[in-house]
Amino acid sequence: MPPFWTIGCLYGASSVLLGAFGAHGLKKRIADPQRLANWNTAAHYQMIHAGLLTLSSVAAPQNTLAMGLLTAGMTMFSGSLYLLVLDPQRFKALGVVTPAGGACLIAAWIVLAVRGRPGAVLGGLRR
């Protein structure tokens, strides 16, 4: 099994878990609606990019640059948001990590557009 497939699946599963925790567990601990919205943004972006990573591992397995950027971007973007929501004072320094993670995610999409594999197998059909 390709490593990026596994990473994408694990990030997808954890985004569901963290999203559910945000929707149910955090509401009892955090009253600030902006912090809860940030948690939801983190889980949402993580899920979208986990799906893209999983798809890319099959459709463009040679594009390890894009998949590495997706992995780094999800870790930095979503990870820093999760920590900032949980304890903004303790993890204040991670505020600069969030946009860096976002830049990695943007770069991954661009790399996929430029270096993607047009002849990839998608859904059993060749394009």
VMD Tcl script that builds the backbone (N, CA, C; Angstrom):
set m [mol new atoms 381]
animate dup $m
set s [atomselect $m all]
$s set {name element resname resid chain x y z} {
  {N N MET 1 A 0.843 -1.169 0.000}
  {CA C MET 1 A 0.000 0.000 0.000}
  {C C MET 1 A 0.897 1.242 0.000}
  {N N PRO 2 A 0.644 2.182 -0.913}
  {CA C PRO 2 A 1.475 3.392 -0.972}
  {C C PRO 2 A 1.358 4.212 0.316}
  {N N PRO 3 A 2.466 4.799 0.767}
  {CA C PRO 3 A 2.422 5.525 2.044}
  {C C PRO 3 A 1.469 6.724 2.026}
  {N N PHE 4 A 1.381 7.438 0.897}
  {CA C PHE 4 A 0.497 8.596 0.875}
  {C C PHE 4 A -0.974 8.183 0.887}
  {N N TRP 5 A -1.286 7.000 0.395}
  {CA C TRP 5 A -2.647 6.478 0.507}
  {C C TRP 5 A -3.000 6.319 1.984}
  {N N THR 6 A -2.100 5.688 2.723}
  {CA C THR 6 A -2.315 5.447 4.148}
  {C C THR 6 A -2.416 6.766 4.907}
  {N N ILE 7 A -1.514 7.681 4.619}
  {CA C ILE 7 A -1.539 8.983 5.299}
  {C C ILE 7 A -2.854 9.699 5.010}
  {N N GLY 8 A -3.278 9.706 3.748}
  {CA C GLY 8 A -4.536 10.357 3.388}
  {C C GLY 8 A -5.723 9.746 4.103}
  {N N CYS 9 A -5.753 8.426 4.171}
  {CA C CYS 9 A -6.858 7.745 4.871}
  {C C CYS 9 A -6.852 8.065 6.367}
  {N N LEU 10 A -5.675 8.077 6.967}
  {CA C LEU 10 A -5.595 8.394 8.396}
  {C C LEU 10 A -5.985 9.847 8.678}
  {N N TYR 11 A -5.554 10.756 7.798}
  {CA C TYR 11 A -5.970 12.155 7.963}
  {C C TYR 11 A -7.471 12.305 7.744}
  {N N GLY 12 A -8.044 11.556 6.826}
  {CA C GLY 12 A -9.488 11.596 6.615}
  {C C GLY 12 A -10.242 11.102 7.833}
  {N N ALA 13 A -9.820 9.973 8.363}
  {CA C ALA 13 A -10.475 9.417 9.554}
  {C C ALA 13 A -10.347 10.366 10.743}
  {N N SER 14 A -9.163 10.923 10.920}
  {CA C SER 14 A -8.974 11.816 12.069}
  {C C SER 14 A -9.748 13.122 11.896}
  {N N SER 15 A -9.983 13.554 10.662}
  {CA C SER 15 A -10.774 14.769 10.481}
  {C C SER 15 A -12.227 14.542 10.889}
  {N N VAL 16 A -12.748 13.348 10.622}
  {CA C VAL 16 A -14.106 13.026 11.077}
  {C C VAL 16 A -14.146 13.000 12.602}
  {N N LEU 17 A -13.176 12.345 13.200}
  {CA C LEU 17 A -13.098 12.259 14.653}
  {C C LEU 17 A -12.978 13.644 15.292}
  {N N LEU 18 A -12.068 14.464 14.761}
  {CA C LEU 18 A -11.859 15.798 15.324}
  {C C LEU 18 A -13.046 16.717 15.059}
  {N N GLY 19 A -13.683 16.563 13.898}
  {CA C GLY 19 A -14.880 17.344 13.616}
  {C C GLY 19 A -16.004 17.004 14.580}
  {N N ALA 20 A -16.182 15.720 14.857}
  {CA C ALA 20 A -17.213 15.294 15.816}
  {C C ALA 20 A -16.890 15.796 17.218}
  {N N PHE 21 A -15.627 15.735 17.584}
  {CA C PHE 21 A -15.223 16.253 18.892}
  {C C PHE 21 A -15.517 17.747 18.982}
  {N N GLY 22 A -15.228 18.467 17.905}
  {CA C GLY 22 A -15.515 19.901 17.893}
  {C C GLY 22 A -16.997 20.197 18.002}
  {N N ALA 23 A -17.804 19.397 17.329}
  {CA C ALA 23 A -19.250 19.629 17.333}
  {C C ALA 23 A -19.900 19.239 18.655}
  {N N HIS 24 A -19.324 18.286 19.368}
  {CA C HIS 24 A -19.975 17.789 20.575}
  {C C HIS 24 A -19.167 18.068 21.842}
  {N N GLY 25 A -17.906 17.739 21.848}
  {CA C GLY 25 A -17.101 17.860 23.058}
  {C C GLY 25 A -16.632 19.265 23.373}
  {N N LEU 26 A -16.281 20.034 22.346}
  {CA C LEU 26 A -15.733 21.364 22.609}
  {C C LEU 26 A -16.788 22.381 23.030}
  {N N LYS 27 A -18.004 22.207 22.585}
  {CA C LYS 27 A -19.055 23.181 22.913}
  {C C LYS 27 A -19.272 23.299 24.418}
  {N N LYS 28 A -18.922 22.267 25.152}
  {CA C LYS 28 A -19.057 22.299 26.608}
  {C C LYS 28 A -17.881 23.036 27.261}
  {N N ARG 29 A -16.770 23.110 26.546}
  {CA C ARG 29 A -15.553 23.709 27.109}
  {C C ARG 29 A -15.263 25.102 26.586}
  {N N ILE 30 A -15.681 25.380 25.342}
  {CA C ILE 30 A -15.333 26.645 24.697}
  {C C ILE 30 A -16.617 27.368 24.296}
  {N N ALA 31 A -16.766 28.601 24.796}
  {CA C ALA 31 A -17.968 29.374 24.501}
  {C C ALA 31 A -17.781 30.313 23.316}
  {N N ASP 32 A -16.539 30.618 22.968}
  {CA C ASP 32 A -16.254 31.579 21.905}
  {C C ASP 32 A -16.609 30.988 20.537}
  {N N PRO 33 A -17.608 31.554 19.846}
  {CA C PRO 33 A -18.015 30.996 18.555}
  {C C PRO 33 A -16.918 31.075 17.489}
  {N N GLN 34 A -16.030 32.065 17.581}
  {CA C GLN 34 A -14.948 32.176 16.602}
  {C C GLN 34 A -13.955 31.035 16.751}
  {N N ARG 35 A -13.652 30.665 17.971}
  {CA C ARG 35 A -12.741 29.536 18.184}
  {C C ARG 35 A -13.367 28.245 17.677}
  {N N LEU 36 A -14.664 28.046 17.916}
  {CA C LEU 36 A -15.346 26.859 17.399}
  {C C LEU 36 A -15.377 26.869 15.871}
  {N N ALA 37 A -15.558 28.040 15.285}
  {CA C ALA 37 A -15.532 28.149 13.812}
  {C C ALA 37 A -14.145 27.805 13.281}
  {N N ASN 38 A -13.105 28.226 13.990}
  {CA C ASN 38 A -11.739 27.887 13.574}
  {C C ASN 38 A -11.512 26.374 13.619}
  {N N TRP 39 A -12.051 25.727 14.634}
  {CA C TRP 39 A -11.938 24.265 14.739}
  {C C TRP 39 A -12.619 23.609 13.531}
  {N N ASN 40 A -13.812 24.088 13.207}
  {CA C ASN 40 A -14.539 23.540 12.061}
  {C C ASN 40 A -13.781 23.760 10.761}
  {N N THR 41 A -13.160 24.924 10.617}
  {CA C THR 41 A -12.350 25.200 9.430}
  {C C THR 41 A -11.198 24.208 9.337}
  {N N ALA 42 A -10.542 23.953 10.453}
  {CA C ALA 42 A -9.422 23.007 10.467}
  {C C ALA 42 A -9.878 21.618 10.027}
  {N N ALA 43 A -10.991 21.157 10.585}
  {CA C ALA 43 A -11.491 19.821 10.237}
  {C C ALA 43 A -11.941 19.768 8.778}
  {N N HIS 44 A -12.580 20.833 8.307}
  {CA C HIS 44 A -13.057 20.894 6.926}
  {C C HIS 44 A -11.888 20.847 5.939}
  {N N TYR 45 A -10.903 21.699 6.153}
  {CA C TYR 45 A -9.736 21.714 5.263}
  {C C TYR 45 A -8.972 20.393 5.325}
  {N N GLN 46 A -8.889 19.823 6.515}
  {CA C GLN 46 A -8.198 18.539 6.645}
  {C C GLN 46 A -8.906 17.472 5.824}
  {N N MET 47 A -10.231 17.434 5.871}
  {CA C MET 47 A -10.978 16.414 5.124}
  {C C MET 47 A -10.814 16.596 3.617}
  {N N ILE 48 A -10.952 17.812 3.152}
  {CA C ILE 48 A -10.807 18.067 1.713}
  {C C ILE 48 A -9.426 17.630 1.229}
  {N N HIS 49 A -8.410 18.012 1.959}
  {CA C HIS 49 A -7.055 17.718 1.509}
  {C C HIS 49 A -6.651 16.266 1.759}
  {N N ALA 50 A -7.271 15.614 2.738}
  {CA C ALA 50 A -7.051 14.172 2.908}
  {C C ALA 50 A -7.611 13.427 1.705}
  {N N GLY 51 A -8.775 13.842 1.238}
  {CA C GLY 51 A -9.350 13.233 0.031}
  {C C GLY 51 A -8.478 13.464 -1.185}
  {N N LEU 52 A -7.971 14.682 -1.320}
  {CA C LEU 52 A -7.095 14.981 -2.446}
  {C C LEU 52 A -5.804 14.173 -2.370}
  {N N LEU 53 A -5.249 14.031 -1.174}
  {CA C LEU 53 A -4.034 13.242 -1.005}
  {C C LEU 53 A -4.270 11.780 -1.384}
  {N N THR 54 A -5.383 11.232 -0.930}
  {CA C THR 54 A -5.710 9.843 -1.233}
  {C C THR 54 A -5.898 9.652 -2.733}
  {N N LEU 55 A -6.642 10.554 -3.360}
  {CA C LEU 55 A -6.841 10.496 -4.806}
  {C C LEU 55 A -5.518 10.643 -5.553}
  {N N SER 56 A -4.708 11.593 -5.136}
  {CA C SER 56 A -3.419 11.830 -5.801}
  {C C SER 56 A -2.494 10.633 -5.701}
  {N N SER 57 A -2.572 9.908 -4.593}
  {CA C SER 57 A -1.690 8.752 -4.423}
  {C C SER 57 A -1.984 7.676 -5.460}
  {N N VAL 58 A -3.199 7.681 -6.006}
  {CA C VAL 58 A -3.586 6.711 -7.033}
  {C C VAL 58 A -3.465 7.320 -8.430}
  {N N ALA 59 A -3.946 8.558 -8.571}
  {CA C ALA 59 A -4.004 9.185 -9.895}
  {C C ALA 59 A -2.662 9.735 -10.356}
  {N N ALA 60 A -1.829 10.160 -9.426}
  {CA C ALA 60 A -0.534 10.743 -9.793}
  {C C ALA 60 A 0.527 10.307 -8.792}
  {N N PRO 61 A 0.779 8.998 -8.685}
  {CA C PRO 61 A 1.690 8.508 -7.640}
  {C C PRO 61 A 3.120 9.025 -7.771}
  {N N GLN 62 A 3.497 9.468 -8.954}
  {CA C GLN 62 A 4.848 9.983 -9.142}
  {C C GLN 62 A 4.992 11.403 -8.608}
  {N N ASN 63 A 3.889 12.060 -8.304}
  {CA C ASN 63 A 3.923 13.456 -7.882}
  {C C ASN 63 A 4.087 13.553 -6.362}
  {N N THR 64 A 5.234 13.101 -5.895}
  {CA C THR 64 A 5.483 13.101 -4.455}
  {C C THR 64 A 5.648 14.511 -3.899}
  {N N LEU 65 A 6.039 15.468 -4.744}
  {CA C LEU 65 A 6.146 16.849 -4.274}
  {C C LEU 65 A 4.776 17.355 -3.827}
  {N N ALA 66 A 3.771 17.166 -4.661}
  {CA C ALA 66 A 2.422 17.622 -4.308}
  {C C ALA 66 A 1.917 16.901 -3.067}
  {N N MET 67 A 2.149 15.600 -3.001}
  {CA C MET 67 A 1.655 14.838 -1.856}
  {C C MET 67 A 2.394 15.212 -0.571}
  {N N GLY 68 A 3.673 15.510 -0.678}
  {CA C GLY 68 A 4.418 15.983 0.486}
  {C C GLY 68 A 3.925 17.342 0.953}
  {N N LEU 69 A 3.626 18.221 -0.017}
  {CA C LEU 69 A 3.081 19.531 0.332}
  {C C LEU 69 A 1.706 19.408 0.983}
  {N N LEU 70 A 0.885 18.489 0.485}
  {CA C LEU 70 A -0.428 18.267 1.091}
  {C C LEU 70 A -0.293 17.788 2.534}
  {N N THR 71 A 0.602 16.853 2.754}
  {CA C THR 71 A 0.806 16.315 4.100}
  {C C THR 71 A 1.325 17.408 5.044}
  {N N ALA 72 A 2.335 18.126 4.597}
  {CA C ALA 72 A 2.880 19.207 5.428}
  {C C ALA 72 A 1.835 20.291 5.656}
  {N N GLY 73 A 1.105 20.635 4.614}
  {CA C GLY 73 A 0.100 21.686 4.734}
  {C C GLY 73 A -1.010 21.330 5.697}
  {N N MET 74 A -1.517 20.101 5.603}
  {CA C MET 74 A -2.568 19.682 6.539}
  {C C MET 74 A -2.053 19.686 7.975}
  {N N THR 75 A -0.846 19.188 8.156}
  {CA C THR 75 A -0.271 19.121 9.496}
  {C C THR 75 A -0.116 20.522 10.079}
  {N N MET 76 A 0.444 21.429 9.288}
  {CA C MET 76 A 0.694 22.782 9.795}
  {C C MET 76 A -0.593 23.596 9.906}
  {N N PHE 77 A -1.424 23.596 8.853}
  {CA C PHE 77 A -2.627 24.423 8.856}
  {C C PHE 77 A -3.627 23.923 9.898}
  {N N SER 78 A -4.100 22.712 9.719}
  {CA C SER 78 A -5.120 22.196 10.630}
  {C C SER 78 A -4.557 21.968 12.025}
  {N N GLY 79 A -3.361 21.413 12.097}
  {CA C GLY 79 A -2.765 21.138 13.398}
  {C C GLY 79 A -2.594 22.387 14.240}
  {N N SER 80 A -2.103 23.460 13.630}
  {CA C SER 80 A -1.917 24.692 14.397}
  {C C SER 80 A -3.262 25.281 14.816}
  {N N LEU 81 A -4.272 25.200 13.942}
  {CA C LEU 81 A -5.588 25.708 14.328}
  {C C LEU 81 A -6.172 24.916 15.490}
  {N N TYR 82 A -6.063 23.601 15.442}
  {CA C TYR 82 A -6.570 22.787 16.555}
  {C C TYR 82 A -5.928 23.220 17.879}
  {N N LEU 83 A -4.616 23.350 17.866}
  {CA C LEU 83 A -3.909 23.710 19.096}
  {C C LEU 83 A -4.246 25.127 19.549}
  {N N LEU 84 A -4.372 26.056 18.603}
  {CA C LEU 84 A -4.723 27.426 18.964}
  {C C LEU 84 A -6.134 27.524 19.547}
  {N N VAL 85 A -7.030 26.684 19.072}
  {CA C VAL 85 A -8.383 26.674 19.632}
  {C C VAL 85 A -8.360 26.109 21.047}
  {N N LEU 86 A -7.610 25.037 21.243}
  {CA C LEU 86 A -7.581 24.387 22.562}
  {C C LEU 86 A -6.948 25.263 23.639}
  {N N ASP 87 A -5.845 25.937 23.285}
  {CA C ASP 87 A -5.149 26.768 24.281}
  {C C ASP 87 A -4.434 27.919 23.568}
  {N N PRO 88 A -5.161 29.003 23.294}
  {CA C PRO 88 A -4.599 30.111 22.519}
  {C C PRO 88 A -3.352 30.732 23.150}
  {N N GLN 89 A -3.304 30.822 24.461}
  {CA C GLN 89 A -2.148 31.438 25.114}
  {C C GLN 89 A -0.911 30.550 25.023}
  {N N ARG 90 A -1.093 29.293 25.292}
  {CA C ARG 90 A 0.040 28.360 25.297}
  {C C ARG 90 A 0.630 28.191 23.900}
  {N N PHE 91 A -0.235 28.179 22.873}
  {CA C PHE 91 A 0.232 27.913 21.512}
  {C C PHE 91 A 0.235 29.157 20.628}
  {N N LYS 92 A 0.282 30.334 21.245}
  {CA C LYS 92 A 0.254 31.603 20.517}
  {C C LYS 92 A 1.318 31.658 19.410}
  {N N ALA 93 A 2.487 31.111 19.674}
  {CA C ALA 93 A 3.587 31.157 18.706}
  {C C ALA 93 A 3.266 30.397 17.420}
  {N N LEU 94 A 2.288 29.495 17.467}
  {CA C LEU 94 A 1.928 28.727 16.271}
  {C C LEU 94 A 1.086 29.525 15.284}
  {N N GLY 95 A 0.723 30.751 15.647}
  {CA C GLY 95 A -0.055 31.591 14.743}
  {C C GLY 95 A 0.612 31.798 13.394}
  {N N VAL 96 A 1.931 31.770 13.356}
  {CA C VAL 96 A 2.643 31.943 12.080}
  {C C VAL 96 A 2.681 30.654 11.267}
  {N N VAL 97 A 2.409 29.539 11.915}
  {CA C VAL 97 A 2.450 28.245 11.230}
  {C C VAL 97 A 1.216 28.053 10.342}
  {N N THR 98 A 0.084 28.590 10.778}
  {CA C THR 98 A -1.164 28.411 10.037}
  {C C THR 98 A -1.061 28.910 8.601}
  {N N PRO 99 A -0.616 30.159 8.357}
  {CA C PRO 99 A -0.510 30.597 6.964}
  {C C PRO 99 A 0.557 29.845 6.171}
  {N N ALA 100 A 1.600 29.389 6.843}
  {CA C ALA 100 A 2.610 28.581 6.144}
  {C C ALA 100 A 1.993 27.275 5.664}
  {N N GLY 101 A 1.154 26.675 6.503}
  {CA C GLY 101 A 0.438 25.462 6.108}
  {C C GLY 101 A -0.502 25.736 4.950}
  {N N GLY 102 A -1.190 26.860 5.012}
  {CA C GLY 102 A -2.075 27.237 3.909}
  {C C GLY 102 A -1.304 27.427 2.617}
  {N N ALA 103 A -0.123 28.016 2.703}
  {CA C ALA 103 A 0.713 28.193 1.513}
  {C C ALA 103 A 1.129 26.846 0.931}
  {N N CYS 104 A 1.414 25.874 1.791}
  {CA C CYS 104 A 1.750 24.522 1.314}
  {C C CYS 104 A 0.564 23.896 0.591}
  {N N LEU 105 A -0.638 24.092 1.119}
  {CA C LEU 105 A -1.831 23.536 0.470}
  {C C LEU 105 A -2.055 24.177 -0.898}
  {N N ILE 106 A -1.901 25.489 -0.971}
  {CA C ILE 106 A -2.043 26.184 -2.254}
  {C C ILE 106 A -0.984 25.683 -3.236}
  {N N ALA 107 A 0.249 25.569 -2.761}
  {CA C ALA 107 A 1.340 25.100 -3.624}
  {C C ALA 107 A 1.063 23.690 -4.137}
  {N N ALA 108 A 0.496 22.838 -3.298}
  {CA C ALA 108 A 0.185 21.467 -3.719}
  {C C ALA 108 A -0.808 21.466 -4.868}
  {N N TRP 109 A -1.849 22.280 -4.781}
  {CA C TRP 109 A -2.828 22.372 -5.873}
  {C C TRP 109 A -2.154 22.844 -7.156}
  {N N ILE 110 A -1.255 23.823 -7.039}
  {CA C ILE 110 A -0.561 24.339 -8.221}
  {C C ILE 110 A 0.354 23.277 -8.813}
  {N N VAL 111 A 1.087 22.565 -7.964}
  {CA C VAL 111 A 1.967 21.495 -8.447}
  {C C VAL 111 A 1.147 20.412 -9.136}
  {N N LEU 112 A -0.002 20.066 -8.582}
  {CA C LEU 112 A -0.858 19.072 -9.238}
  {C C LEU 112 A -1.332 19.571 -10.603}
  {N N ALA 113 A -1.637 20.854 -10.690}
  {CA C ALA 113 A -2.091 21.409 -11.972}
  {C C ALA 113 A -0.979 21.387 -13.011}
  {N N VAL 114 A 0.222 21.696 -12.579}
  {CA C VAL 114 A 1.349 21.799 -13.512}
  {C C VAL 114 A 1.984 20.453 -13.811}
  {N N ARG 115 A 2.110 19.613 -12.782}
  {CA C ARG 115 A 2.812 18.345 -12.943}
  {C C ARG 115 A 1.906 17.128 -12.850}
  {N N GLY 116 A 0.606 17.368 -12.837}
  {CA C GLY 116 A -0.334 16.259 -12.757}
  {C C GLY 116 A -0.195 15.330 -13.948}
  {N N ARG 117 A -0.763 14.173 -13.864}
  {CA C ARG 117 A -0.646 13.174 -14.920}
  {C C ARG 117 A -1.976 13.068 -15.662}
  {N N PRO 118 A -2.089 13.690 -16.828}
  {CA C PRO 118 A -3.359 13.682 -17.563}
  {C C PRO 118 A -3.846 12.290 -17.921}
  {N N GLY 119 A -2.982 11.339 -18.105}
  {CA C GLY 119 A -3.388 9.991 -18.499}
  {C C GLY 119 A -3.674 9.084 -17.314}
  {N N ALA 120 A -3.901 9.671 -16.152}
  {CA C ALA 120 A -4.111 8.872 -14.933}
  {C C ALA 120 A -5.400 8.073 -15.029}
  {N N VAL 121 A -5.400 6.972 -14.328}
  {CA C VAL 121 A -6.587 6.137 -14.241}
  {C C VAL 121 A -7.474 6.683 -13.119}
  {N N LEU 122 A -8.692 7.052 -13.488}
  {CA C LEU 122 A -9.645 7.555 -12.509}
  {C C LEU 122 A -10.932 6.757 -12.632}
  {N N GLY 123 A -11.321 6.124 -11.579}
  {CA C GLY 123 A -12.569 5.365 -11.600}
  {C C GLY 123 A -12.561 4.238 -12.609}
  {N N GLY 124 A -11.406 3.689 -12.908}
  {CA C GLY 124 A -11.310 2.574 -13.841}
  {C C GLY 124 A -11.317 2.999 -15.297}
  {N N LEU 125 A -11.449 4.265 -15.577}
  {CA C LEU 125 A -11.473 4.740 -16.964}
  {C C LEU 125 A -10.244 5.571 -17.238}
  {N N ARG 126 A -9.702 5.414 -18.395}
  {CA C ARG 126 A -8.562 6.242 -18.793}
  {C C ARG 126 A -9.079 7.524 -19.413}
  {N N ARG 127 A -8.403 8.612 -19.079}
  {CA C ARG 127 A -8.779 9.866 -19.691}
  {C C ARG 127 A -7.963 10.079 -20.934}
}
mol reanalyze $m
mol bondsrecalc $m
mol representation Tube
mol addrep $m
